[in-house]
Amino acid sequence: MKWNRRVLEVAADAAVVLLGTMIYASGLYFFIEPCNMAPGGASGIALIISHLTGLPVGLLTAAINAPLFLLGYRY
């Protein structure tokens, strides 16, 4: 019984994180990028590099975030 409850809690947490990520990505794609505004953090750096090089914003954001996630996991 406890195992099923824990699985449901983890699934609910994952669903909320996924929903938040989708909302953030939609705002970035539909509002921030077309207006050529650069927010802070990894997405802002990715937008600036994308503007300079023409590379996709999503790919750049993932490439910038990957080492940050690994450092965070390590510490």
Biopython code that builds the backbone (N, CA, C, O; Angstrom):
import numpy as np
from Bio.PDB.StructureBuilder import StructureBuilder

atoms = [
    (1, "MET", "N", (0.816, -1.186, 0.000)),
    (1, "MET", "CA", (0.000, 0.000, 0.000)),
    (1, "MET", "C", (0.868, 1.262, 0.000)),
    (1, "MET", "O", (0.583, 2.214, -0.726)),
    (2, "LYS", "N", (1.937, 1.267, 0.823)),
    (2, "LYS", "CA", (2.810, 2.431, 0.861)),
    (2, "LYS", "C", (3.520, 2.619, -0.468)),
    (2, "LYS", "O", (3.738, 3.751, -0.901)),
    (3, "TRP", "N", (3.881, 1.521, -1.121)),
    (3, "TRP", "CA", (4.605, 1.600, -2.394)),
    (3, "TRP", "C", (3.743, 2.271, -3.446)),
    (3, "TRP", "O", (4.233, 3.129, -4.181)),
    (4, "ASN", "N", (2.466, 1.903, -3.541)),
    (4, "ASN", "CA", (1.552, 2.517, -4.504)),
    (4, "ASN", "C", (1.366, 4.007, -4.234)),
    (4, "ASN", "O", (1.295, 4.814, -5.161)),
    (5, "ARG", "N", (1.289, 4.356, -2.964)),
    (5, "ARG", "CA", (1.128, 5.770, -2.605)),
    (5, "ARG", "C", (2.357, 6.565, -3.018)),
    (5, "ARG", "O", (2.230, 7.679, -3.525)),
    (6, "ARG", "N", (3.545, 6.007, -2.809)),
    (6, "ARG", "CA", (4.791, 6.685, -3.180)),
    (6, "ARG", "C", (4.889, 6.850, -4.698)),
    (6, "ARG", "O", (5.329, 7.892, -5.183)),
    (7, "VAL", "N", (4.483, 5.837, -5.437)),
    (7, "VAL", "CA", (4.502, 5.920, -6.900)),
    (7, "VAL", "C", (3.565, 7.024, -7.375)),
    (7, "VAL", "O", (3.912, 7.773, -8.289)),
    (8, "LEU", "N", (2.391, 7.136, -6.774)),
    (8, "LEU", "CA", (1.446, 8.191, -7.141)),
    (8, "LEU", "C", (1.990, 9.577, -6.798)),
    (8, "LEU", "O", (1.783, 10.523, -7.559)),
    (9, "GLU", "N", (2.680, 9.712, -5.668)),
    (9, "GLU", "CA", (3.266, 10.990, -5.303)),
    (9, "GLU", "C", (4.345, 11.412, -6.298)),
    (9, "GLU", "O", (4.394, 12.570, -6.712)),
    (10, "VAL", "N", (5.200, 10.479, -6.678)),
    (10, "VAL", "CA", (6.265, 10.774, -7.646)),
    (10, "VAL", "C", (5.660, 11.111, -9.005)),
    (10, "VAL", "O", (6.125, 12.035, -9.672)),
    (11, "ALA", "N", (4.638, 10.383, -9.423)),
    (11, "ALA", "CA", (3.977, 10.665, -10.704)),
    (11, "ALA", "C", (3.321, 12.039, -10.684)),
    (11, "ALA", "O", (3.384, 12.762, -11.678)),
    (12, "ALA", "N", (2.696, 12.411, -9.577)),
    (12, "ALA", "CA", (2.068, 13.723, -9.472)),
    (12, "ALA", "C", (3.128, 14.827, -9.513)),
    (12, "ALA", "O", (2.934, 15.848, -10.173)),
    (13, "ASP", "N", (4.236, 14.628, -8.816)),
    (13, "ASP", "CA", (5.324, 15.614, -8.854)),
    (13, "ASP", "C", (5.878, 15.766, -10.261)),
    (13, "ASP", "O", (6.129, 16.885, -10.709)),
    (14, "ALA", "N", (6.072, 14.656, -10.963)),
    (14, "ALA", "CA", (6.591, 14.701, -12.329)),
    (14, "ALA", "C", (5.608, 15.411, -13.260)),
    (14, "ALA", "O", (6.025, 16.160, -14.143)),
    (15, "ALA", "N", (4.325, 15.184, -13.071)),
    (15, "ALA", "CA", (3.318, 15.828, -13.914)),
    (15, "ALA", "C", (3.315, 17.343, -13.696)),
    (15, "ALA", "O", (3.188, 18.100, -14.658)),
    (16, "VAL", "N", (3.451, 17.788, -12.459)),
    (16, "VAL", "CA", (3.474, 19.220, -12.171)),
    (16, "VAL", "C", (4.730, 19.866, -12.750)),
    (16, "VAL", "O", (4.662, 20.965, -13.300)),
    (17, "VAL", "N", (5.876, 19.193, -12.630)),
    (17, "VAL", "CA", (7.117, 19.717, -13.200)),
    (17, "VAL", "C", (6.996, 19.804, -14.724)),
    (17, "VAL", "O", (7.412, 20.794, -15.325)),
    (18, "LEU", "N", (6.430, 18.778, -15.341)),
    (18, "LEU", "CA", (6.244, 18.775, -16.794)),
    (18, "LEU", "C", (5.310, 19.903, -17.232)),
    (18, "LEU", "O", (5.577, 20.571, -18.231)),
    (19, "LEU", "N", (4.242, 20.119, -16.512)),
    (19, "LEU", "CA", (3.308, 21.202, -16.831)),
    (19, "LEU", "C", (3.997, 22.567, -16.717)),
    (19, "LEU", "O", (3.840, 23.418, -17.593)),
    (20, "GLY", "N", (4.745, 22.769, -15.656)),
    (20, "GLY", "CA", (5.467, 24.026, -15.482)),
    (20, "GLY", "C", (6.492, 24.256, -16.578)),
    (20, "GLY", "O", (6.654, 25.381, -17.050)),
    (21, "THR", "N", (7.185, 23.203, -16.985)),
    (21, "THR", "CA", (8.161, 23.307, -18.058)),
    (21, "THR", "C", (7.491, 23.664, -19.372)),
    (21, "THR", "O", (8.024, 24.459, -20.146)),
    (22, "MET", "N", (6.330, 23.083, -19.628)),
    (22, "MET", "CA", (5.601, 23.389, -20.862)),
    (22, "MET", "C", (5.133, 24.848, -20.876)),
    (22, "MET", "O", (5.197, 25.510, -21.912)),
    (23, "ILE", "N", (4.669, 25.343, -19.745)),
    (23, "ILE", "CA", (4.232, 26.740, -19.663)),
    (23, "ILE", "C", (5.416, 27.678, -19.874)),
    (23, "ILE", "O", (5.300, 28.664, -20.602)),
    (24, "TYR", "N", (6.548, 27.384, -19.250)),
    (24, "TYR", "CA", (7.734, 28.215, -19.404)),
    (24, "TYR", "C", (8.218, 28.198, -20.854)),
    (24, "TYR", "O", (8.552, 29.247, -21.406)),
    (25, "ALA", "N", (8.259, 27.016, -21.474)),
    (25, "ALA", "CA", (8.707, 26.914, -22.863)),
    (25, "ALA", "C", (7.768, 27.659, -23.806)),
    (25, "ALA", "O", (8.225, 28.286, -24.762)),
    (26, "SER", "N", (6.467, 27.599, -23.550)),
    (26, "SER", "CA", (5.506, 28.320, -24.383)),
    (26, "SER", "C", (5.713, 29.823, -24.277)),
    (26, "SER", "O", (5.675, 30.527, -25.286)),
    (27, "GLY", "N", (5.929, 30.317, -23.077)),
    (27, "GLY", "CA", (6.186, 31.741, -22.894)),
    (27, "GLY", "C", (7.461, 32.182, -23.581)),
    (27, "GLY", "O", (7.518, 33.255, -24.180)),
    (28, "LEU", "N", (8.472, 31.355, -23.491)),
    (28, "LEU", "CA", (9.739, 31.670, -24.142)),
    (28, "LEU", "C", (9.581, 31.695, -25.656)),
    (28, "LEU", "O", (10.088, 32.597, -26.324)),
    (29, "TYR", "N", (8.879, 30.708, -26.195)),
    (29, "TYR", "CA", (8.736, 30.580, -27.644)),
    (29, "TYR", "C", (7.797, 31.636, -28.232)),
    (29, "TYR", "O", (8.101, 32.221, -29.272)),
    (30, "PHE", "N", (6.671, 31.881, -27.582)),
    (30, "PHE", "CA", (5.649, 32.758, -28.157)),
    (30, "PHE", "C", (5.812, 34.239, -27.792)),
    (30, "PHE", "O", (5.333, 35.104, -28.525)),
    (31, "PHE", "N", (6.473, 34.542, -26.681)),
    (31, "PHE", "CA", (6.539, 35.929, -26.237)),
    (31, "PHE", "C", (7.962, 36.482, -26.184)),
    (31, "PHE", "O", (8.227, 37.550, -26.736)),
    (32, "ILE", "N", (8.860, 35.785, -25.542)),
    (32, "ILE", "CA", (10.203, 36.314, -25.310)),
    (32, "ILE", "C", (11.034, 36.315, -26.592)),
    (32, "ILE", "O", (11.619, 37.338, -26.949)),
    (33, "GLU", "N", (11.091, 35.181, -27.283)),
    (33, "GLU", "CA", (11.924, 35.089, -28.484)),
    (33, "GLU", "C", (11.481, 36.031, -29.611)),
    (33, "GLU", "O", (12.335, 36.699, -30.193)),
    (34, "PRO", "N", (10.189, 36.115, -29.944)),
    (34, "PRO", "CA", (9.792, 37.035, -31.020)),
    (34, "PRO", "C", (10.080, 38.507, -30.715)),
    (34, "PRO", "O", (10.281, 39.296, -31.638)),
    (35, "CYS", "N", (10.103, 38.880, -29.455)),
    (35, "CYS", "CA", (10.353, 40.271, -29.081)),
    (35, "CYS", "C", (11.841, 40.576, -28.925)),
    (35, "CYS", "O", (12.216, 41.708, -28.619)),
    (36, "ASN", "N", (12.688, 39.571, -29.134)),
    (36, "ASN", "CA", (14.145, 39.714, -28.988)),
    (36, "ASN", "C", (14.530, 40.233, -27.605)),
    (36, "ASN", "O", (15.429, 41.063, -27.469)),
    (37, "MET", "N", (13.838, 39.734, -26.586)),
    (37, "MET", "CA", (14.193, 40.056, -25.204)),
    (37, "MET", "C", (14.983, 38.891, -24.644)),
    (37, "MET", "O", (14.722, 37.739, -24.991)),
    (38, "ALA", "N", (15.943, 39.176, -23.783)),
    (38, "ALA", "CA", (16.755, 38.116, -23.193)),
    (38, "ALA", "C", (16.481, 38.034, -21.692)),
    (38, "ALA", "O", (16.888, 38.922, -20.943)),
    (39, "PRO", "N", (15.803, 36.986, -21.250)),
    (39, "PRO", "CA", (15.611, 36.815, -19.810)),
    (39, "PRO", "C", (16.931, 36.366, -19.171)),
    (39, "PRO", "O", (17.906, 36.093, -19.871)),
    (40, "GLY", "N", (16.951, 36.295, -17.880)),
    (40, "GLY", "CA", (18.161, 35.856, -17.198)),
    (40, "GLY", "C", (18.342, 34.354, -17.254)),
    (40, "GLY", "O", (17.423, 33.619, -17.616)),
    (41, "GLY", "N", (19.507, 33.910, -16.900)),
    (41, "GLY", "CA", (19.790, 32.491, -16.797)),
    (41, "GLY", "C", (20.190, 31.849, -18.104)),
    (41, "GLY", "O", (20.584, 32.518, -19.060)),
    (42, "ALA", "N", (20.079, 30.532, -18.121)),
    (42, "ALA", "CA", (20.512, 29.748, -19.281)),
    (42, "ALA", "C", (19.693, 30.068, -20.531)),
    (42, "ALA", "O", (20.242, 30.108, -21.632)),
    (43, "SER", "N", (18.403, 30.293, -20.375)),
    (43, "SER", "CA", (17.583, 30.600, -21.547)),
    (43, "SER", "C", (17.944, 31.956, -22.141)),
    (43, "SER", "O", (17.886, 32.127, -23.358)),
    (44, "GLY", "N", (18.312, 32.914, -21.314)),
    (44, "GLY", "CA", (18.741, 34.210, -21.824)),
    (44, "GLY", "C", (20.045, 34.107, -22.593)),
    (44, "GLY", "O", (20.189, 34.701, -23.662)),
    (45, "ILE", "N", (20.991, 33.357, -22.056)),
    (45, "ILE", "CA", (22.256, 33.133, -22.758)),
    (45, "ILE", "C", (21.995, 32.413, -24.075)),
    (45, "ILE", "O", (22.588, 32.752, -25.099)),
    (46, "ALA", "N", (21.104, 31.416, -24.051)),
    (46, "ALA", "CA", (20.781, 30.672, -25.271)),
    (46, "ALA", "C", (20.137, 31.576, -26.320)),
    (46, "ALA", "O", (20.434, 31.444, -27.508)),
    (47, "LEU", "N", (19.265, 32.487, -25.907)),
    (47, "LEU", "CA", (18.640, 33.409, -26.858)),
    (47, "LEU", "C", (19.659, 34.354, -27.488)),
    (47, "LEU", "O", (19.589, 34.646, -28.682)),
    (48, "ILE", "N", (20.601, 34.826, -26.685)),
    (48, "ILE", "CA", (21.632, 35.713, -27.224)),
    (48, "ILE", "C", (22.504, 34.973, -28.228)),
    (48, "ILE", "O", (22.783, 35.492, -29.309)),
    (49, "ILE", "N", (22.937, 33.758, -27.879)),
    (49, "ILE", "CA", (23.763, 32.968, -28.798)),
    (49, "ILE", "C", (22.973, 32.615, -30.051)),
    (49, "ILE", "O", (23.525, 32.629, -31.151)),
    (50, "SER", "N", (21.695, 32.299, -29.902)),
    (50, "SER", "CA", (20.850, 31.988, -31.051)),
    (50, "SER", "C", (20.732, 33.182, -31.982)),
    (50, "SER", "O", (20.776, 33.032, -33.203)),
    (51, "HIS", "N", (20.583, 34.354, -31.412)),
    (51, "HIS", "CA", (20.476, 35.569, -32.222)),
    (51, "HIS", "C", (21.772, 35.815, -33.006)),
    (51, "HIS", "O", (21.731, 36.275, -34.147)),
    (52, "LEU", "N", (22.903, 35.513, -32.400)),
    (52, "LEU", "CA", (24.196, 35.743, -33.046)),
    (52, "LEU", "C", (24.563, 34.670, -34.069)),
    (52, "LEU", "O", (25.197, 34.963, -35.082)),
    (53, "THR", "N", (24.158, 33.419, -33.798)),
    (53, "THR", "CA", (24.594, 32.306, -34.646)),
    (53, "THR", "C", (23.496, 31.683, -35.485)),
    (53, "THR", "O", (23.791, 31.065, -36.507)),
    (54, "GLY", "N", (22.240, 31.824, -35.090)),
    (54, "GLY", "CA", (21.147, 31.197, -35.817)),
    (54, "GLY", "C", (20.861, 29.765, -35.378)),
    (54, "GLY", "O", (20.014, 29.101, -35.977)),
    (55, "LEU", "N", (21.546, 29.277, -34.348)),
    (55, "LEU", "CA", (21.288, 27.929, -33.839)),
    (55, "LEU", "C", (19.963, 27.899, -33.083)),
    (55, "LEU", "O", (19.524, 28.931, -32.576)),
    (56, "PRO", "N", (19.312, 26.726, -32.998)),
    (56, "PRO", "CA", (18.021, 26.634, -32.305)),
    (56, "PRO", "C", (18.147, 26.922, -30.801)),
    (56, "PRO", "O", (19.097, 26.481, -30.153)),
    (57, "VAL", "N", (17.196, 27.650, -30.271)),
    (57, "VAL", "CA", (17.203, 28.042, -28.869)),
    (57, "VAL", "C", (17.094, 26.823, -27.957)),
    (57, "VAL", "O", (17.782, 26.749, -26.939)),
    (58, "GLY", "N", (16.246, 25.881, -28.308)),
    (58, "GLY", "CA", (16.071, 24.691, -27.475)),
    (58, "GLY", "C", (17.345, 23.879, -27.344)),
    (58, "GLY", "O", (17.678, 23.409, -26.256)),
    (59, "LEU", "N", (18.050, 23.713, -28.435)),
    (59, "LEU", "CA", (19.309, 22.968, -28.415)),
    (59, "LEU", "C", (20.347, 23.692, -27.563)),
    (59, "LEU", "O", (21.060, 23.066, -26.779)),
    (60, "LEU", "N", (20.429, 24.990, -27.716)),
    (60, "LEU", "CA", (21.388, 25.762, -26.926)),
    (60, "LEU", "C", (21.041, 25.739, -25.440)),
    (60, "LEU", "O", (21.933, 25.640, -24.597)),
    (61, "THR", "N", (19.770, 25.830, -25.116)),
    (61, "THR", "CA", (19.356, 25.782, -23.715)),
    (61, "THR", "C", (19.717, 24.436, -23.096)),
    (61, "THR", "O", (20.214, 24.381, -21.971)),
    (62, "ALA", "N", (19.471, 23.357, -23.824)),
    (62, "ALA", "CA", (19.837, 22.030, -23.324)),
    (62, "ALA", "C", (21.346, 21.904, -23.163)),
    (62, "ALA", "O", (21.819, 21.329, -22.183)),
    (63, "ALA", "N", (22.107, 22.440, -24.121)),
    (63, "ALA", "CA", (23.567, 22.349, -24.050)),
    (63, "ALA", "C", (24.128, 23.159, -22.881)),
    (63, "ALA", "O", (25.131, 22.769, -22.284)),
    (64, "ILE", "N", (23.499, 24.264, -22.555)),
    (64, "ILE", "CA", (23.949, 25.075, -21.422)),
    (64, "ILE", "C", (23.517, 24.450, -20.102)),
    (64, "ILE", "O", (24.271, 24.471, -19.130)),
    (65, "ASN", "N", (22.313, 23.895, -20.061)),
    (65, "ASN", "CA", (21.796, 23.319, -18.822)),
    (65, "ASN", "C", (22.436, 21.987, -18.450)),
    (65, "ASN", "O", (22.540, 21.675, -17.263)),
    (66, "ALA", "N", (22.864, 21.198, -19.419)),
    (66, "ALA", "CA", (23.412, 19.871, -19.132)),
    (66, "ALA", "C", (24.585, 19.931, -18.148)),
    (66, "ALA", "O", (24.559, 19.212, -17.149)),
    (67, "PRO", "N", (25.613, 20.757, -18.385)),
    (67, "PRO", "CA", (26.698, 20.806, -17.402)),
    (67, "PRO", "C", (26.251, 21.347, -16.044)),
    (67, "PRO", "O", (26.782, 20.948, -15.008)),
    (68, "LEU", "N", (25.276, 22.254, -16.053)),
    (68, "LEU", "CA", (24.777, 22.776, -14.782)),
    (68, "LEU", "C", (24.062, 21.692, -13.979)),
    (68, "LEU", "O", (24.220, 21.616, -12.761)),
    (69, "PHE", "N", (23.279, 20.858, -14.655)),
    (69, "PHE", "CA", (22.615, 19.748, -13.975)),
    (69, "PHE", "C", (23.629, 18.767, -13.416)),
    (69, "PHE", "O", (23.475, 18.282, -12.294)),
    (70, "LEU", "N", (24.670, 18.470, -14.195)),
    (70, "LEU", "CA", (25.703, 17.537, -13.728)),
    (70, "LEU", "C", (26.441, 18.094, -12.508)),
    (70, "LEU", "O", (26.716, 17.357, -11.561)),
    (71, "LEU", "N", (26.760, 19.377, -12.526)),
    (71, "LEU", "CA", (27.400, 19.996, -11.360)),
    (71, "LEU", "C", (26.476, 19.962, -10.150)),
    (71, "LEU", "O", (26.912, 19.667, -9.037)),
    (72, "GLY", "N", (25.201, 20.264, -10.370)),
    (72, "GLY", "CA", (24.243, 20.210, -9.277)),
    (72, "GLY", "C", (24.082, 18.806, -8.709)),
    (72, "GLY", "O", (23.943, 18.638, -7.498)),
    (73, "TYR", "N", (24.100, 17.809, -9.569)),
    (73, "TYR", "CA", (23.979, 16.426, -9.112)),
    (73, "TYR", "C", (25.211, 16.022, -8.303)),
    (73, "TYR", "O", (25.116, 15.302, -7.308)),
    (74, "ARG", "N", (26.364, 16.503, -8.755)),
    (74, "ARG", "CA", (27.608, 16.140, -8.073)),
    (74, "ARG", "C", (27.655, 16.710, -6.663)),
    (74, "ARG", "O", (28.121, 16.049, -5.734)),
    (75, "TYR", "N", (27.170, 17.942, -6.504)),
    (75, "TYR", "CA", (27.227, 18.582, -5.193)),
    (75, "TYR", "C", (25.938, 18.387, -4.428)),
    (75, "TYR", "O", (25.812, 18.863, -3.300)),
]
sb = StructureBuilder()
sb.init_structure("model")
sb.init_model(0)
sb.init_chain("A")
sb.init_seg("    ")
for serial, (resi, resn, name, xyz) in enumerate(atoms, 1):
    if name == "N":
        sb.init_residue(resn, " ", resi, " ")
    sb.init_atom(name, np.array(xyz, "f"), 0.0, 1.0, " ", f" {name:<3s}", serial, name[0])
structure = sb.get_structure()
